[in-house]
């Protein structure tokens, strides 16, 4: 679920407002299908379909754009740079900075 919430943060603007709200209630607020259905006055099946369609779209955007994967890689590089700086290993800092530059 955390993966879907993260993709929603990155690609939510590409979805319909209803899809974003439904997915946010489910993934971020941890509401059940029944609670979301009650909130929108729709069926649980409709909520399920909206979530399924939205998740499929998010996965499609991620497979094409890879923004979440790049963000994770950047975060890892930053952590490794911090560790290398604390250890005084400037060569490793340089290697990780190069790796970050290659992500762009």
Secondary structure, 3 states (H helix, E strand, C coil): CHHHHHHHHHHHHHCCHHHHHHHHHHHHCCCCHHHHHHHHCCCHHHHHHHHHHHHHHHHHHHHHHCHHHHHHHHHHHHHHHHHHHHHCCHHHHHHHHHHHHHHC
